[in-house]
Amino acid sequence: MPPVCDECLGNEVLLNIEDLWKSYGEILGVAGLFMKVDSGSIHGLIGPNGAGKTTTVKCVVGLLKPDKGRITVIGRDVRSDEGFKRFIGYLPEAPSLPDYLTPKEFLGYIARIRGVEPGEETRRRVQEFLSMFELNDCENRFILELSKGLKQRLALATVFIHQPRLIIMDEPFIGLDPEGQRLVKNLVKDIVSDGGAALVCTHMLDMAERFCTSATIINRGRSVAEGSIEELKKTVGLESTGTLEEAFFRIVGGTEGGRL
């Protein structure tokens, strides 16, 4: 099992993955992955294409059933206790939104199924997040009619509306304008500062270095390095002036060609 970042010892483990295996027929998606995400951390999950990042995330949120292994979210086993879902906010790489609901209706629906108190509290949060993500002008239009950028903003609003403790996002900043990126980063940091955590799957290594406090690098479905960003650099002999990208290619590039 990979070592846990020293900076995270003593914190509450919000996400724990132990010996996760998932295959698609004869193709292994994840092969014995171990990973922890502690409270107070923004944890990056990075690796080459086909390394198992999205498969891992889908197993965590319950969209895929693992072949073997154990995943817990805030101490709840995701295979036996669906109550964990109200504690997470999830953004898939390619969000699928209902065409014939309005943003106002859809946010209200998400708030209700994620345990927000019905009635005034749900209405208050819907209006708050419509305004926050600049969706007021289209709140009563069908989602089908919205631009790609507005759909991305709506999908992101669903991640935060129920005030989750654990944020899980797969390539959240692709196609999002700088203002939207700053808003999402600030929302994540607010949750983390209150004892929550975030898991961010990304190919954007420069962003991961600036935004994440720690990371797991996976290759061929296994964790090959884990720790704080500075620890990952030191692992391959880089000084503080080195970059996460350089560390990544030294760790992965020699065996996999380093293709992101």
C-alpha positions in Angstrom: 0.0 0.0 0.0 1.4 3.5 -0.9 2.5 5.6 2.0 0.1 8.3 3.2 1.3 11.9 3.0 2.8 12.9 6.4 1.0 16.3 6.2 -2.4 14.4 6.2 -1.8 12.1 9.2 -4.3 12.7 12.0 -6.9 14.2 9.7 -10.3 12.5 9.1 -10.2 10.2 6.0 -13.2 11.2 3.9 -12.4 8.8 1.0 -10.6 5.5 1.4 -10.0 3.1 -1.5 -8.4 -0.2 -0.6 -7.3 -2.8 -3.2 -9.7 -1.6 -5.9 -10.1 -3.8 -9.0 -12.3 -3.2 -12.0 -12.2 -4.9 -15.4 -14.1 -4.6 -18.7 -14.0 -8.1 -20.0 -10.3 -8.9 -20.5 -9.2 -5.3 -20.1 -8.2 -4.2 -16.6 -9.4 -0.7 -15.8 -8.1 -0.6 -12.2 -5.7 -3.1 -10.7 -5.3 -3.0 -7.0 -5.5 0.7 -6.4 -5.1 2.2 -2.9 -5.8 5.9 -2.3 -6.9 8.1 0.6 -8.3 11.6 0.6 -8.2 13.4 3.9 -10.2 16.3 5.3 -8.7 19.6 4.5 -7.1 18.5 1.3 -7.6 19.1 -2.5 -6.3 15.8 -3.9 -5.4 15.4 -7.6 -5.8 12.1 -9.4 -3.5 12.2 -12.4 -2.2 9.7 -14.9 -1.9 8.9 -18.7 -4.9 8.2 -20.8 -6.3 4.8 -19.9 -4.6 4.8 -16.5 -7.9 4.2 -14.7 -8.8 7.7 -13.4 -12.4 7.9 -14.6 -13.0 4.2 -13.8 -11.9 4.9 -10.2 -14.2 7.9 -9.9 -17.2 6.0 -11.3 -16.6 3.2 -8.7 -16.4 5.8 -5.9 -19.7 7.5 -6.8 -21.5 4.2 -7.5 -21.8 4.3 -11.3 -19.7 1.2 -11.6 -19.5 -1.9 -9.4 -16.0 -2.9 -8.4 -14.9 -6.5 -9.0 -12.9 -6.4 -5.8 -11.9 -4.0 -3.1 -13.5 -1.6 -0.6 -14.4 2.0 -0.9 -15.7 4.1 2.0 -16.9 7.7 2.0 -17.0 9.3 5.4 -16.9 5.7 6.8 -19.8 4.5 4.7 -19.2 1.5 2.4 -20.4 2.6 -1.0 -21.5 -0.9 -2.0 -23.9 -1.3 1.0 -24.9 2.1 2.1 -26.2 4.5 -0.5 -26.6 7.2 2.1 -23.0 8.3 1.3 -24.3 10.0 -1.8 -25.8 13.0 0.1 -22.2 13.8 1.3 -20.7 14.1 -2.1 -20.9 16.5 -5.0 -20.0 14.9 -8.3 -19.1 16.4 -11.7 -18.5 13.8 -14.5 -16.2 14.5 -17.4 -19.2 14.8 -19.8 -22.2 15.8 -17.7 -25.6 14.5 -19.0 -28.4 17.0 -18.3 -32.1 16.6 -18.9 -33.1 18.5 -22.0 -36.7 19.3 -21.1 -36.2 20.6 -17.6 -35.3 24.2 -16.8 -32.2 25.1 -14.8 -34.5 26.2 -11.9 -36.4 22.9 -12.0 -33.2 20.8 -12.3 -31.4 22.5 -9.4 -34.6 22.1 -7.3 -34.6 18.4 -8.1 -31.0 17.9 -7.3 -31.4 19.7 -4.0 -34.3 17.5 -3.0 -32.6 14.2 -3.8 -29.5 15.3 -2.0 -31.3 16.0 1.2 -31.8 19.7 1.3 -34.8 20.7 3.4 -37.8 21.0 1.1 -39.7 24.3 0.8 -38.1 27.6 1.6 -34.6 26.3 2.1 -34.6 24.5 -1.3 -36.0 27.6 -3.0 -33.4 29.9 -1.3 -30.5 27.7 -2.4 -31.8 27.4 -6.0 -32.0 31.1 -6.3 -28.6 31.5 -4.7 -26.9 29.2 -7.1 -28.7 30.4 -10.1 -27.4 33.9 -9.3 -23.9 32.6 -8.3 -23.4 30.8 -11.6 -25.1 33.6 -13.6 -28.0 31.5 -14.8 -30.8 33.9 -13.8 -31.5 35.0 -17.4 -32.1 31.5 -18.5 -33.6 29.9 -15.4 -36.9 29.2 -17.1 -35.6 28.0 -20.5 -35.3 24.4 -21.4 -31.7 23.1 -20.8 -31.8 21.9 -24.4 -31.7 25.5 -25.5 -28.6 26.5 -23.4 -25.1 27.0 -24.8 -22.3 24.6 -23.9 -20.9 27.1 -21.4 -24.2 27.6 -19.6 -24.7 23.9 -19.4 -21.3 23.5 -17.8 -22.1 26.2 -15.3 -25.4 24.4 -14.5 -23.7 21.1 -14.0 -21.2 22.7 -11.7 -24.0 24.3 -9.7 -25.5 20.9 -9.0 -22.1 19.9 -7.4 -22.3 22.5 -4.7 -26.0 23.2 -4.0 -26.4 20.6 -1.2 -23.2 21.7 0.6 -21.4 18.4 0.3 -18.3 17.4 2.4 -16.5 15.7 -0.5 -16.3 17.2 -4.0 -15.4 14.8 -6.8 -14.8 16.3 -10.2 -13.5 14.8 -13.5 -11.8 17.4 -15.7 -13.9 20.3 -14.2 -12.2 23.2 -15.9 -12.2 22.1 -19.6 -14.4 24.6 -21.5 -15.0 26.8 -18.5 -14.1 30.5 -18.7 -11.6 32.0 -16.3 -14.3 33.6 -14.2 -16.1 30.3 -13.8 -12.8 28.6 -12.9 -12.2 31.1 -10.2 -15.7 30.7 -8.8 -15.4 26.9 -8.7 -11.9 27.0 -7.1 -13.2 29.4 -4.4 -16.2 27.1 -3.7 -14.0 24.1 -3.3 -11.6 26.0 -1.0 -14.5 27.1 1.2 -15.6 23.5 1.6 -12.1 22.3 2.3 -11.5 25.0 4.9 -14.6 23.8 6.7 -13.2 20.3 7.0 -14.3 18.9 3.7 -12.1 17.7 0.8 -12.0 17.5 -3.0 -10.8 14.9 -5.5 -9.9 16.4 -8.9 -9.2 14.2 -11.9 -7.3 16.3 -14.5 -4.8 16.3 -17.3 -3.9 19.9 -16.6 -0.7 19.4 -14.5 0.1 23.1 -14.2 -3.4 23.7 -12.7 -3.1 20.7 -10.4 0.2 22.0 -9.1 -1.3 25.4 -8.2 -4.7 24.1 -7.0 -4.1 20.7 -5.3 -2.4 20.2 -2.0 -1.6 16.5 -2.7 -2.0 14.0 -5.5 -2.0 10.4 -6.5 -0.3 9.4 -9.8 -1.8 6.3 -11.3 -0.5 4.2 -14.2 -2.1 1.0 -15.6 -4.7 1.0 -12.8 -2.2 1.2 -9.9 -1.0 4.0 -7.7 2.7 4.6 -8.6 3.2 7.7 -6.4 1.3 9.6 -3.7 1.9 12.5 -1.4 2.0 16.3 -1.3 3.0 18.1 -4.5 6.4 18.9 -3.0 6.9 15.3 -1.9 6.2 14.1 -5.4 8.9 16.4 -6.7 11.4 15.2 -4.1 10.6 11.6 -4.9 12.3 12.0 -8.3 15.1 14.3 -7.1 13.6 17.6 -8.1 14.2 20.8 -6.2 11.4 23.2 -5.2 11.9 25.0 -8.5 10.9 21.9 -10.4 7.4 21.3 -11.6 4.8 18.7 -11.1 4.9 18.1 -14.9 8.6 17.2 -14.7 7.9 14.9 -11.8 5.0 13.2 -13.6 7.1 12.4 -16.7 10.0 11.1 -14.6 7.6 8.8 -12.7 5.4 7.7 -15.6 7.1 8.7 -18.8 9.8 6.1 -18.7 7.4 3.2 -18.8 4.3 4.6 -20.6 5.6 7.2 -23.0 4.1 9.9 -20.8 1.1 10.4 -23.0 -1.7 12.4 -21.3 
